[in-house]
Amino acid sequence: MKTEALKISVAQRVLNLSDDGLLKKISRLLDEENIVGFDTDGNPITNKDFVQDINSALLQLKEENMETYSSDEVKRRILGQ
């Protein structure tokens, strides 16, 4: 089935649903699989991956295992000074 036909078929099936539980599952799945950006290699980043990365970074920061830089250090690194 081609993409457009599949979209129409899925949309019609969703519109005919009356089960709130199933609709919530579909909503969560779409939220988790939603592409919110791309990494430096051009690979897609889903909402779920993004949230996991942020939570991981926050944990590293809390445990003081993350290398951080002041804004002056960032400027020096960028400008090579």
Distance bins in CASP14 RR format, pairs under 12 A and 6 or more apart:
PFRMAT RR
TARGET T0000
AUTHOR 0000-0000-0000
RMODE 2
METHOD distances of the structure
MODEL  1
1 7 0 0 0 0 1 0 0 0 0 0 0
1 8 0 0 0 0 1 0 0 0 0 0 0
1 9 1 0 0 1 0 0 0 0 0 0 0
1 10 0 0 0 0 0 1 0 0 0 0 0
2 8 0 0 0 0 1 0 0 0 0 0 0
2 9 0 0 0 0 0 1 0 0 0 0 0
3 9 0 0 0 0 0 1 0 0 0 0 0
3 10 0 0 0 0 0 1 0 0 0 0 0
4 10 0 0 0 0 0 1 0 0 0 0 0
4 11 0 0 0 0 0 1 0 0 0 0 0
5 11 0 0 0 0 0 1 0 0 0 0 0
5 12 0 0 0 0 0 1 0 0 0 0 0
6 12 0 0 0 0 0 1 0 0 0 0 0
6 13 0 0 0 0 0 1 0 0 0 0 0
7 13 0 0 0 0 0 1 0 0 0 0 0
7 14 0 0 0 0 0 1 0 0 0 0 0
8 14 0 0 0 0 0 1 0 0 0 0 0
8 15 0 0 0 0 0 1 0 0 0 0 0
9 15 0 0 0 0 0 1 0 0 0 0 0
9 16 0 0 0 0 0 1 0 0 0 0 0
10 16 0 0 0 0 0 1 0 0 0 0 0
10 17 0 0 0 0 0 1 0 0 0 0 0
10 26 0 0 0 0 1 0 0 0 0 0 0
10 29 0 0 0 0 0 1 0 0 0 0 0
10 30 0 0 0 0 0 1 0 0 0 0 0
11 17 0 0 0 0 0 1 0 0 0 0 0
11 26 0 0 0 0 0 1 0 0 0 0 0
13 19 0 0 0 0 0 1 0 0 0 0 0
13 22 0 0 0 0 0 1 0 0 0 0 0
13 23 0 0 0 0 0 1 0 0 0 0 0
13 26 0 0 0 0 1 0 0 0 0 0 0
14 22 0 0 0 0 1 0 0 0 0 0 0
14 23 1 0 0 1 0 0 0 0 0 0 0
14 25 0 0 0 0 0 1 0 0 0 0 0
14 26 1 0 0 1 0 0 0 0 0 0 0
14 27 0 0 0 0 1 0 0 0 0 0 0
14 29 0 0 0 0 0 1 0 0 0 0 0
14 30 0 0 0 0 0 1 0 0 0 0 0
15 23 0 0 0 0 0 1 0 0 0 0 0
15 26 0 0 0 0 0 1 0 0 0 0 0
16 22 0 0 0 0 0 1 0 0 0 0 0
16 23 0 0 0 0 0 1 0 0 0 0 0
17 23 1 0 1 0 0 0 0 0 0 0 0
17 24 0 0 0 0 0 1 0 0 0 0 0
17 25 0 0 0 0 0 1 0 0 0 0 0
17 26 1 0 0 1 0 0 0 0 0 0 0
17 27 0 0 0 0 0 1 0 0 0 0 0
19 25 0 0 0 0 1 0 0 0 0 0 0
19 26 0 0 0 0 1 0 0 0 0 0 0
20 26 0 0 0 0 0 1 0 0 0 0 0
20 27 0 0 0 0 0 1 0 0 0 0 0
21 27 0 0 0 0 1 0 0 0 0 0 0
21 28 0 0 0 0 1 0 0 0 0 0 0
22 28 0 0 0 0 0 1 0 0 0 0 0
22 29 0 0 0 0 0 1 0 0 0 0 0
23 29 0 0 0 0 0 1 0 0 0 0 0
23 30 0 0 0 0 0 1 0 0 0 0 0
24 30 0 0 0 0 0 1 0 0 0 0 0
24 31 0 0 0 0 0 1 0 0 0 0 0
25 31 0 0 0 0 0 1 0 0 0 0 0
25 32 0 0 0 0 0 1 0 0 0 0 0
26 32 0 0 0 0 0 1 0 0 0 0 0
26 33 0 0 0 0 0 1 0 0 0 0 0
27 33 0 0 0 0 0 1 0 0 0 0 0
27 34 0 0 0 0 0 1 0 0 0 0 0
27 47 0 0 0 0 0 1 0 0 0 0 0
28 34 0 0 0 0 0 1 0 0 0 0 0
28 47 0 0 0 0 0 1 0 0 0 0 0
28 48 0 0 0 0 1 0 0 0 0 0 0
29 46 0 0 0 0 0 1 0 0 0 0 0
29 47 0 0 0 0 0 1 0 0 0 0 0
29 48 0 0 0 0 1 0 0 0 0 0 0
30 46 0 0 0 0 0 1 0 0 0 0 0
30 47 0 0 0 0 1 0 0 0 0 0 0
30 48 0 0 0 0 0 1 0 0 0 0 0
31 46 0 0 0 0 1 0 0 0 0 0 0
31 47 1 0 1 0 0 0 0 0 0 0 0
31 48 1 0 0 1 0 0 0 0 0 0 0
31 50 0 0 0 0 0 1 0 0 0 0 0
31 51 0 0 0 0 1 0 0 0 0 0 0
32 45 0 0 0 0 0 1 0 0 0 0 0
32 46 1 0 0 1 0 0 0 0 0 0 0
32 47 1 0 0 1 0 0 0 0 0 0 0
32 48 1 0 1 0 0 0 0 0 0 0 0
32 49 0 0 0 0 1 0 0 0 0 0 0
32 50 0 0 0 0 0 1 0 0 0 0 0
32 51 0 0 0 0 1 0 0 0 0 0 0
32 52 0 0 0 0 0 1 0 0 0 0 0
33 44 0 0 0 0 1 0 0 0 0 0 0
33 45 0 0 0 0 0 1 0 0 0 0 0
33 46 1 0 1 0 0 0 0 0 0 0 0
33 47 1 0 0 1 0 0 0 0 0 0 0
33 48 1 0 0 1 0 0 0 0 0 0 0
33 49 0 0 0 0 1 0 0 0 0 0 0
33 50 0 0 0 0 0 1 0 0 0 0 0
34 44 0 0 0 0 1 0 0 0 0 0 0
34 45 0 0 0 0 1 0 0 0 0 0 0
34 46 1 0 0 1 0 0 0 0 0 0 0
34 47 1 0 1 0 0 0 0 0 0 0 0
34 48 0 0 0 0 1 0 0 0 0 0 0
34 49 0 0 0 0 0 1 0 0 0 0 0
34 50 0 0 0 0 1 0 0 0 0 0 0
34 51 0 0 0 0 0 1 0 0 0 0 0
35 42 0 0 0 0 0 1 0 0 0 0 0
35 43 0 0 0 0 1 0 0 0 0 0 0
35 44 1 0 1 0 0 0 0 0 0 0 0
35 45 1 0 0 1 0 0 0 0 0 0 0
35 46 1 0 1 0 0 0 0 0 0 0 0
35 47 1 0 0 1 0 0 0 0 0 0 0
35 48 0 0 0 0 0 1 0 0 0 0 0
35 49 0 0 0 0 1 0 0 0 0 0 0
35 50 0 0 0 0 1 0 0 0 0 0 0
36 44 0 0 0 0 1 0 0 0 0 0 0
36 45 1 0 1 0 0 0 0 0 0 0 0
36 46 1 0 0 1 0 0 0 0 0 0 0
36 47 1 0 1 0 0 0 0 0 0 0 0
36 48 0 0 0 0 1 0 0 0 0 0 0
36 49 0 0 0 0 1 0 0 0 0 0 0
36 50 1 0 1 0 0 0 0 0 0 0 0
36 51 0 0 0 0 1 0 0 0 0 0 0
36 53 0 0 0 0 0 1 0 0 0 0 0
36 54 0 0 0 0 0 1 0 0 0 0 0
37 43 0 0 0 0 1 0 0 0 0 0 0
37 44 1 0 0 1 0 0 0 0 0 0 0
37 45 1 0 1 0 0 0 0 0 0 0 0
37 46 0 0 0 0 1 0 0 0 0 0 0
37 47 0 0 0 0 1 0 0 0 0 0 0
37 49 0 0 0 0 1 0 0 0 0 0 0
37 50 1 0 0 1 0 0 0 0 0 0 0
37 53 0 0 0 0 0 1 0 0 0 0 0
38 44 1 0 1 0 0 0 0 0 0 0 0
38 45 1 0 0 1 0 0 0 0 0 0 0
38 46 0 0 0 0 0 1 0 0 0 0 0
38 49 0 0 0 0 0 1 0 0 0 0 0
38 50 0 0 0 0 0 1 0 0 0 0 0
39 45 1 0 1 0 0 0 0 0 0 0 0
39 46 0 0 0 0 0 1 0 0 0 0 0
39 49 0 0 0 0 1 0 0 0 0 0 0
39 50 0 0 0 0 0 1 0 0 0 0 0
39 53 0 0 0 0 1 0 0 0 0 0 0
43 49 0 0 0 0 1 0 0 0 0 0 0
44 50 0 0 0 0 0 1 0 0 0 0 0
45 51 0 0 0 0 0 1 0 0 0 0 0
45 52 0 0 0 0 0 1 0 0 0 0 0
45 53 1 0 0 1 0 0 0 0 0 0 0
45 54 0 0 0 0 0 1 0 0 0 0 0
46 52 0 0 0 0 1 0 0 0 0 0 0
46 53 0 0 0 0 0 1 0 0 0 0 0
47 53 0 0 0 0 0 1 0 0 0 0 0
47 54 0 0 0 0 0 1 0 0 0 0 0
48 54 0 0 0 0 0 1 0 0 0 0 0
48 55 0 0 0 0 0 1 0 0 0 0 0
49 55 0 0 0 0 0 1 0 0 0 0 0
49 56 0 0 0 0 0 1 0 0 0 0 0
50 56 0 0 0 0 0 1 0 0 0 0 0
50 57 0 0 0 0 0 1 0 0 0 0 0
51 57 0 0 0 0 0 1 0 0 0 0 0
51 58 0 0 0 0 0 1 0 0 0 0 0
52 58 0 0 0 0 0 1 0 0 0 0 0
52 59 0 0 0 0 0 1 0 0 0 0 0
53 59 0 0 0 0 0 1 0 0 0 0 0
53 60 0 0 0 0 0 1 0 0 0 0 0
54 60 0 0 0 0 0 1 0 0 0 0 0
54 61 0 0 0 0 0 1 0 0 0 0 0
55 61 0 0 0 0 0 1 0 0 0 0 0
55 62 0 0 0 0 0 1 0 0 0 0 0
56 62 0 0 0 0 0 1 0 0 0 0 0
56 63 0 0 0 0 0 1 0 0 0 0 0
56 65 0 0 0 0 0 1 0 0 0 0 0
56 66 0 0 0 0 1 0 0 0 0 0 0
57 63 0 0 0 0 0 1 0 0 0 0 0
57 65 0 0 0 0 0 1 0 0 0 0 0
57 66 1 0 0 1 0 0 0 0 0 0 0
57 67 0 0 0 0 0 1 0 0 0 0 0
57 68 0 0 0 0 0 1 0 0 0 0 0
58 65 0 0 0 0 0 1 0 0 0 0 0
58 66 0 0 0 0 1 0 0 0 0 0 0
59 65 0 0 0 0 1 0 0 0 0 0 0
59 66 0 0 0 0 1 0 0 0 0 0 0
60 66 1 0 1 0 0 0 0 0 0 0 0
60 67 0 0 0 0 1 0 0 0 0 0 0
60 68 0 0 0 0 1 0 0 0 0 0 0
61 67 0 0 0 0 0 1 0 0 0 0 0
61 68 1 0 0 1 0 0 0 0 0 0 0
67 73 0 0 0 0 0 1 0 0 0 0 0
67 77 0 0 0 0 0 1 0 0 0 0 0
68 74 0 0 0 0 1 0 0 0 0 0 0
69 75 0 0 0 0 1 0 0 0 0 0 0
69 76 0 0 0 0 1 0 0 0 0 0 0
69 77 1 0 0 1 0 0 0 0 0 0 0
69 78 0 0 0 0 0 1 0 0 0 0 0
70 76 0 0 0 0 1 0 0 0 0 0 0
70 77 0 0 0 0 0 1 0 0 0 0 0
71 77 0 0 0 0 0 1 0 0 0 0 0
71 78 0 0 0 0 0 1 0 0 0 0 0
72 78 0 0 0 0 0 1 0 0 0 0 0
72 79 0 0 0 0 0 1 0 0 0 0 0
72 81 0 0 0 0 1 0 0 0 0 0 0
73 79 0 0 0 0 0 1 0 0 0 0 0
73 80 0 0 0 0 0 1 0 0 0 0 0
73 81 0 0 0 0 0 1 0 0 0 0 0
74 80 0 0 0 0 0 1 0 0 0 0 0
74 81 0 0 0 0 0 1 0 0 0 0 0
75 81 1 0 0 1 0 0 0 0 0 0 0
END
